Amino acid sequence: MKNNNWVLWLIGIGSVVFMSIVLWQNYLYASDLGKDYQGLFGDMFGASNALFTGLSFVGVINCYFIAEARIATPTE
């Protein structure tokens, strides 16, 4: 696993750069809108907010089952 550590760093740094660019572009687009339409622009992200909240809950449940399986396995 240590040999492929650079791949994980590359994916992480690439993700941070991509998210930064997307957020900056959204900020530029939303700041050009008038005050009347900025609320509508923010409302577009309600579905993605619910999606990521559900995915994080699935991750917590997954961690619980992994921890339970590790506790149940006998160690030497």
PyMOL commands that place a pseudoatom at each C-alpha (Angstrom):
pseudoatom trace, name=CA, resn=MET, resi=1, chain=A, elem=C, hetatm=0, pos=[0.000, 0.000, 0.000]
pseudoatom trace, name=CA, resn=LYS, resi=2, chain=A, elem=C, hetatm=0, pos=[2.859, 2.397, 0.675]
pseudoatom trace, name=CA, resn=ASN, resi=3, chain=A, elem=C, hetatm=0, pos=[4.087, 2.043, -2.902]
pseudoatom trace, name=CA, resn=ASN, resi=4, chain=A, elem=C, hetatm=0, pos=[0.802, 3.435, -4.253]
pseudoatom trace, name=CA, resn=ASN, resi=5, chain=A, elem=C, hetatm=0, pos=[0.608, 6.256, -1.692]
pseudoatom trace, name=CA, resn=TRP, resi=6, chain=A, elem=C, hetatm=0, pos=[1.346, 8.872, -4.349]
pseudoatom trace, name=CA, resn=VAL, resi=7, chain=A, elem=C, hetatm=0, pos=[-1.793, 7.838, -6.243]
pseudoatom trace, name=CA, resn=LEU, resi=8, chain=A, elem=C, hetatm=0, pos=[-3.973, 8.652, -3.219]
pseudoatom trace, name=CA, resn=TRP, resi=9, chain=A, elem=C, hetatm=0, pos=[-2.244, 12.022, -2.798]
pseudoatom trace, name=CA, resn=LEU, resi=10, chain=A, elem=C, hetatm=0, pos=[-2.737, 12.778, -6.483]
pseudoatom trace, name=CA, resn=ILE, resi=11, chain=A, elem=C, hetatm=0, pos=[-6.438, 11.927, -6.311]
pseudoatom trace, name=CA, resn=GLY, resi=12, chain=A, elem=C, hetatm=0, pos=[-6.877, 14.013, -3.158]
pseudoatom trace, name=CA, resn=ILE, resi=13, chain=A, elem=C, hetatm=0, pos=[-5.063, 17.064, -4.490]
pseudoatom trace, name=CA, resn=GLY, resi=14, chain=A, elem=C, hetatm=0, pos=[-6.864, 16.788, -7.831]
pseudoatom trace, name=CA, resn=SER, resi=15, chain=A, elem=C, hetatm=0, pos=[-10.226, 16.619, -6.052]
pseudoatom trace, name=CA, resn=VAL, resi=16, chain=A, elem=C, hetatm=0, pos=[-9.460, 19.699, -3.965]
pseudoatom trace, name=CA, resn=VAL, resi=17, chain=A, elem=C, hetatm=0, pos=[-8.360, 21.657, -7.042]
pseudoatom trace, name=CA, resn=PHE, resi=18, chain=A, elem=C, hetatm=0, pos=[-11.452, 20.568, -9.001]
pseudoatom trace, name=CA, resn=MET, resi=19, chain=A, elem=C, hetatm=0, pos=[-13.830, 21.485, -6.172]
pseudoatom trace, name=CA, resn=SER, resi=20, chain=A, elem=C, hetatm=0, pos=[-12.117, 24.858, -5.731]
pseudoatom trace, name=CA, resn=ILE, resi=21, chain=A, elem=C, hetatm=0, pos=[-12.508, 25.677, -9.416]
pseudoatom trace, name=CA, resn=VAL, resi=22, chain=A, elem=C, hetatm=0, pos=[-16.172, 24.621, -9.451]
pseudoatom trace, name=CA, resn=LEU, resi=23, chain=A, elem=C, hetatm=0, pos=[-16.971, 26.644, -6.319]
pseudoatom trace, name=CA, resn=TRP, resi=24, chain=A, elem=C, hetatm=0, pos=[-15.210, 29.703, -7.722]
pseudoatom trace, name=CA, resn=GLN, resi=25, chain=A, elem=C, hetatm=0, pos=[-17.139, 29.442, -10.997]
pseudoatom trace, name=CA, resn=ASN, resi=26, chain=A, elem=C, hetatm=0, pos=[-20.419, 29.106, -9.076]
pseudoatom trace, name=CA, resn=TYR, resi=27, chain=A, elem=C, hetatm=0, pos=[-19.537, 32.180, -7.031]
pseudoatom trace, name=CA, resn=LEU, resi=28, chain=A, elem=C, hetatm=0, pos=[-18.797, 34.208, -10.164]
pseudoatom trace, name=CA, resn=TYR, resi=29, chain=A, elem=C, hetatm=0, pos=[-22.050, 33.096, -11.787]
pseudoatom trace, name=CA, resn=ALA, resi=30, chain=A, elem=C, hetatm=0, pos=[-24.166, 33.762, -8.689]
pseudoatom trace, name=CA, resn=SER, resi=31, chain=A, elem=C, hetatm=0, pos=[-22.614, 37.165, -8.050]
pseudoatom trace, name=CA, resn=ASP, resi=32, chain=A, elem=C, hetatm=0, pos=[-23.624, 38.284, -11.559]
pseudoatom trace, name=CA, resn=LEU, resi=33, chain=A, elem=C, hetatm=0, pos=[-27.258, 37.402, -10.902]
pseudoatom trace, name=CA, resn=GLY, resi=34, chain=A, elem=C, hetatm=0, pos=[-29.575, 39.964, -9.423]
pseudoatom trace, name=CA, resn=LYS, resi=35, chain=A, elem=C, hetatm=0, pos=[-30.822, 39.766, -5.843]
pseudoatom trace, name=CA, resn=ASP, resi=36, chain=A, elem=C, hetatm=0, pos=[-34.090, 38.273, -7.054]
pseudoatom trace, name=CA, resn=TYR, resi=37, chain=A, elem=C, hetatm=0, pos=[-32.454, 35.273, -8.714]
pseudoatom trace, name=CA, resn=GLN, resi=38, chain=A, elem=C, hetatm=0, pos=[-29.722, 34.450, -6.192]
pseudoatom trace, name=CA, resn=GLY, resi=39, chain=A, elem=C, hetatm=0, pos=[-32.223, 32.622, -3.989]
pseudoatom trace, name=CA, resn=LEU, resi=40, chain=A, elem=C, hetatm=0, pos=[-33.414, 30.553, -6.927]
pseudoatom trace, name=CA, resn=PHE, resi=41, chain=A, elem=C, hetatm=0, pos=[-29.807, 29.701, -7.771]
pseudoatom trace, name=CA, resn=GLY, resi=42, chain=A, elem=C, hetatm=0, pos=[-29.238, 28.449, -4.225]
pseudoatom trace, name=CA, resn=ASP, resi=43, chain=A, elem=C, hetatm=0, pos=[-32.424, 26.398, -4.286]
pseudoatom trace, name=CA, resn=MET, resi=44, chain=A, elem=C, hetatm=0, pos=[-31.037, 24.354, -7.201]
pseudoatom trace, name=CA, resn=PHE, resi=45, chain=A, elem=C, hetatm=0, pos=[-28.627, 22.632, -4.812]
pseudoatom trace, name=CA, resn=GLY, resi=46, chain=A, elem=C, hetatm=0, pos=[-31.294, 21.229, -2.477]
pseudoatom trace, name=CA, resn=ALA, resi=47, chain=A, elem=C, hetatm=0, pos=[-31.328, 17.833, -4.186]
pseudoatom trace, name=CA, resn=SER, resi=48, chain=A, elem=C, hetatm=0, pos=[-27.541, 17.482, -4.088]
pseudoatom trace, name=CA, resn=ASN, resi=49, chain=A, elem=C, hetatm=0, pos=[-27.574, 18.452, -0.412]
pseudoatom trace, name=CA, resn=ALA, resi=50, chain=A, elem=C, hetatm=0, pos=[-30.033, 15.634, 0.330]
pseudoatom trace, name=CA, resn=LEU, resi=51, chain=A, elem=C, hetatm=0, pos=[-27.951, 13.217, -1.754]
pseudoatom trace, name=CA, resn=PHE, resi=52, chain=A, elem=C, hetatm=0, pos=[-24.710, 13.937, 0.096]
pseudoatom trace, name=CA, resn=THR, resi=53, chain=A, elem=C, hetatm=0, pos=[-26.465, 13.816, 3.463]
pseudoatom trace, name=CA, resn=GLY, resi=54, chain=A, elem=C, hetatm=0, pos=[-27.825, 10.371, 2.614]
pseudoatom trace, name=CA, resn=LEU, resi=55, chain=A, elem=C, hetatm=0, pos=[-24.426, 9.183, 1.388]
pseudoatom trace, name=CA, resn=SER, resi=56, chain=A, elem=C, hetatm=0, pos=[-22.763, 10.340, 4.607]
pseudoatom trace, name=CA, resn=PHE, resi=57, chain=A, elem=C, hetatm=0, pos=[-25.365, 8.464, 6.647]
pseudoatom trace, name=CA, resn=VAL, resi=58, chain=A, elem=C, hetatm=0, pos=[-24.686, 5.317, 4.607]
pseudoatom trace, name=CA, resn=GLY, resi=59, chain=A, elem=C, hetatm=0, pos=[-20.962, 5.827, 5.332]
pseudoatom trace, name=CA, resn=VAL, resi=60, chain=A, elem=C, hetatm=0, pos=[-21.604, 6.015, 9.078]
pseudoatom trace, name=CA, resn=ILE, resi=61, chain=A, elem=C, hetatm=0, pos=[-23.677, 2.824, 8.981]
pseudoatom trace, name=CA, resn=ASN, resi=62, chain=A, elem=C, hetatm=0, pos=[-20.963, 1.129, 6.906]
pseudoatom trace, name=CA, resn=CYS, resi=63, chain=A, elem=C, hetatm=0, pos=[-18.312, 2.123, 9.471]
pseudoatom trace, name=CA, resn=TYR, resi=64, chain=A, elem=C, hetatm=0, pos=[-20.459, 0.646, 12.220]
pseudoatom trace, name=CA, resn=PHE, resi=65, chain=A, elem=C, hetatm=0, pos=[-20.686, -2.721, 10.460]
pseudoatom trace, name=CA, resn=ILE, resi=66, chain=A, elem=C, hetatm=0, pos=[-16.958, -2.754, 9.680]
pseudoatom trace, name=CA, resn=ALA, resi=67, chain=A, elem=C, hetatm=0, pos=[-16.132, -2.009, 13.311]
pseudoatom trace, name=CA, resn=GLU, resi=68, chain=A, elem=C, hetatm=0, pos=[-18.533, -4.696, 14.491]
pseudoatom trace, name=CA, resn=ALA, resi=69, chain=A, elem=C, hetatm=0, pos=[-16.943, -7.243, 12.143]
pseudoatom trace, name=CA, resn=ARG, resi=70, chain=A, elem=C, hetatm=0, pos=[-13.440, -6.364, 13.368]
pseudoatom trace, name=CA, resn=ILE, resi=71, chain=A, elem=C, hetatm=0, pos=[-14.475, -6.691, 16.980]
pseudoatom trace, name=CA, resn=ALA, resi=72, chain=A, elem=C, hetatm=0, pos=[-16.087, -10.072, 16.298]
pseudoatom trace, name=CA, resn=THR, resi=73, chain=A, elem=C, hetatm=0, pos=[-12.982, -11.556, 14.624]
pseudoatom trace, name=CA, resn=PRO, resi=74, chain=A, elem=C, hetatm=0, pos=[-10.618, -13.247, 17.036]
pseudoatom trace, name=CA, resn=THR, resi=75, chain=A, elem=C, hetatm=0, pos=[-7.075, -11.915, 17.242]
pseudoatom trace, name=CA, resn=GLU, resi=76, chain=A, elem=C, hetatm=0, pos=[-3.960, -13.725, 18.304]
for i in range(1, 76): cmd.bond("trace and resi %d" % i, "trace and resi %d" % (i + 1))
show_as sticks, trace
zoom trace
